[in-house]
């Protein structure tokens, strides 16, 4: 890994609600949300099972986008 790059092993999840589309990242070792878009930031730290139940209860749709290592160079637009 060179300077300016960040790597994170996780599952990227796309969440669609009534007035938003956002993403969150699930850590495969702890099965918890480790990063979320600002509208979902309150979900950081929650276990995936609890997230699934909450999304179902609210009528939101969650789709796994990618299960892999995500990488980005510092300063790149997401």
Secondary structure, 3 states (H helix, E strand, C coil): CCCCEEEEEEEEEEEEECCEEEEEEEECCCCEEEEECHHHHHHCCCEHHHHHHHHHHHCCEEEEEEEEEEEEECCCCC
